[in-house]
Amino acid sequence: EKYLGKKLVETTKFVVPVMKEIGIDVSNNISKQLTEKMVSEADKIIIMAEKDKCPKYLFSSPKVVFWNIADPRHGGIEDQRKVLDEINKHIAEFIKEIDAR
């Protein structure tokens, strides 16, 4: 089942309330399929989707980084909170790497 390019609420019912807990409204967000043009124009692409659901051209770009984030789609609200915490940790590390340059 490919879920890239669908409304967030179609992929998991707990994303919206968990993000609202931290003051972010994603209720109308739609994930977008990355195009080759987007990749070529970006400095860095961070992918949190399952690799087997990603287009092949992402694997050959040195700009692309895959973060191994658990898919909480079939879990409960606590699973969503854990994933959010994990994403925040990755972001903090990424910022440290950028600042170190």
TALINHU-V728180 format. One record per residue. N is the residue number from 1. PSI is psi in whole degrees, 0 to 359 (999 if undefined). NEAR is the number of other ideal C-beta (glycine too) atoms within 12 Angstrom. Layout:
BEGIN
n:N psi:PSI near:NEAR
n:N psi:PSI near:NEAR
END
This chain:
BEGIN
n:1 psi:117 near:12
n:2 psi:133 near:15
n:3 psi:0 near:22
n:4 psi:134 near:24
n:5 psi:12 near:18
n:6 psi:163 near:20
n:7 psi:143 near:19
n:8 psi:321 near:27
n:9 psi:343 near:21
n:10 psi:338 near:19
n:11 psi:326 near:27
n:12 psi:135 near:27
n:13 psi:350 near:20
n:14 psi:352 near:26
n:15 psi:310 near:34
n:16 psi:309 near:23
n:17 psi:325 near:22
n:18 psi:318 near:30
n:19 psi:326 near:24
n:20 psi:329 near:16
n:21 psi:332 near:18
n:22 psi:16 near:17
n:23 psi:21 near:8
n:24 psi:124 near:17
n:25 psi:111 near:16
n:26 psi:15 near:24
n:27 psi:335 near:17
n:28 psi:7 near:12
n:29 psi:147 near:18
n:30 psi:127 near:16
n:31 psi:147 near:23
n:32 psi:143 near:14
n:33 psi:128 near:21
n:34 psi:134 near:27
n:35 psi:164 near:16
n:36 psi:326 near:18
n:37 psi:315 near:11
n:38 psi:316 near:20
n:39 psi:316 near:26
n:40 psi:331 near:17
n:41 psi:347 near:13
n:42 psi:155 near:19
n:43 psi:324 near:15
n:44 psi:140 near:20
n:45 psi:125 near:26
n:46 psi:124 near:25
n:47 psi:129 near:30
n:48 psi:5 near:26
n:49 psi:164 near:28
n:50 psi:135 near:19
n:51 psi:324 near:18
n:52 psi:351 near:15
n:53 psi:7 near:23
n:54 psi:148 near:24
n:55 psi:148 near:23
n:56 psi:329 near:14
n:57 psi:342 near:19
n:58 psi:331 near:28
n:59 psi:337 near:17
n:60 psi:355 near:13
n:61 psi:129 near:23
n:62 psi:349 near:13
n:63 psi:343 near:21
n:64 psi:131 near:27
n:65 psi:131 near:24
n:66 psi:122 near:21
n:67 psi:127 near:24
n:68 psi:88 near:16
n:69 psi:130 near:26
n:70 psi:143 near:20
n:71 psi:111 near:24
n:72 psi:10 near:25
n:73 psi:322 near:24
n:74 psi:8 near:14
n:75 psi:187 near:18
n:76 psi:191 near:16
n:77 psi:327 near:20
n:78 psi:325 near:15
n:79 psi:320 near:22
n:80 psi:317 near:32
n:81 psi:320 near:22
n:82 psi:318 near:20
n:83 psi:319 near:28
n:84 psi:317 near:29
n:85 psi:318 near:20
n:86 psi:318 near:21
n:87 psi:317 near:26
n:88 psi:323 near:18
n:89 psi:316 near:16
n:90 psi:318 near:23
n:91 psi:316 near:19
n:92 psi:317 near:14
n:93 psi:319 near:17
n:94 psi:318 near:18
n:95 psi:319 near:15
n:96 psi:318 near:12
n:97 psi:317 near:14
n:98 psi:315 near:12
n:99 psi:331 near:9
n:100 psi:345 near:8
n:101 psi:999 near:9
END
